[in-house]
């Protein structure tokens, strides 16, 4: 006992270290904790990645047992330990920092040691008795950090993106519901911040739903690119120390464990070990989605601006007092927060691009920062989407009297008369209306260009705004379906993703 705490002694090629007796990690992990006291955020804050690490280790274990390289008795305990981690246990034992040197070796060894020590317990041995079940010889059999770690990173990112897509679907549904609610609310459209032709508020919200739908498609498409893995390549892609049958055996096991039939082994393991370009593709898709989301937030802020001196077309839910000096002021804090997440995602895209470019020869050593930024992007975006939906979009109301009054008084209405009276005559009406404040309809009748009946026909809502968008084959979610969707997403948040150890 040292300093009131029980320890065990573990040794590596550098020397001995004291490891807390109850810790499932070992000497390699402990050294990494000392070396990389930088972010003070542990890899355990990303449960999707920890689950993916355990899934890769479990698949490797089963493949090695299948091809006769690993003792089935040892494999049984390694498999069981991996399953516990997949089920959400022992995540607090993944303690190395998210920013680390060594191309992910510290994360890989953290997994090897936790799995080995839990397997030892299940087999009736003590932690650290590696002569029975070894982190390197057994848990890491037929693997290198250079194939096990990037494969885990890719699967972890895909797990996280599945949750992100689920939140995007819920936001799309929220916008669609508002498009139905506001389908007959006339308003003035705007281009270049100037009045344009009329539209409906429902059309505007439907457009945002379509934007979200496009981003969902891109997020799903890119996942297929991510799931080409270099498992079996070991150190540089040559497969050294792996049985010739291992690479073909491990992929089917991983497909079954993850439920992803689209996982494939790379055809060129050397290329796949050195090339990290797919992470730029993922980052780019996330940045695209984030920027478009921020644009929607900008629009929401503009449309709700005022209330007296702004657009004041819609009301955002009042979430908190907006000023410490101006009583009654309420700010659009939710869209503001979401846009700031988008800015972080955009900045992280630069980080990923630089890290991808920085690889040399047969390996890229900078995948840890790619993992961290992409997982943070996915996590923060997902939470931002929920915040926007629950705390803002669901509670938006329309100021229909104001918007429809603006339409009737707007000179942009003259555009609807063009087909009948011609552009030149319509321009004269517009200039007079702008100069005198008279309505377009009254001027057209007074000038003898149209009858009152013709004007009223041309200025009907259907004529002004065009066709009202329909849901097509989209089905709106019921409140019960939304709640179930949310429960499924929440169940995958096995730890608090914002837990930061600053001790």
Secondary structure, DSSP 4 states (H G I P E B T S, - for coil): -BTTB-EEEEE-SS-EEEEETT-S--HHHHHHHHHT-SS--BGGG-HHHHHHHHHHHHHHHHHHHHTT-S-HHHHHHHHHHHHHHHTT-SGGG--SBSS-STTTHHHHHHHHHHHHHHHHHHTT--TT-TTTS-IIIIITTT--HHHHHHHHHHHHHHHHHHHHHHHHHHHHHHHHHHHHHTTT-EEEEEETTEEEEEEEHHHHHHHHHHHHHHHHHHHHHHHHHHTEE-TT-TTTSS-TTS-TTHHHHHHHHHHHHHT-TT-EE-S-HHHHHH--HHHHHHHHHHHHHHHHHHHHHHHHHHHT--SSSS--SEE----S---SSSTT----HHHHHHHHHHHHHHHHHHHHHHHHHT-BTTB-TTHHHHHHHHHHHHHHHHHHHHHHHHHTGGG-EE-HHHHHHHHHH-GGGGGGGHHHH-HHHHHHHHHHHHHH---HHHHHHHTTSS-HHHHHHHTSHHHHH-SPP--TT--PPPHHHHHHHHHHHHTT--S-TT-----
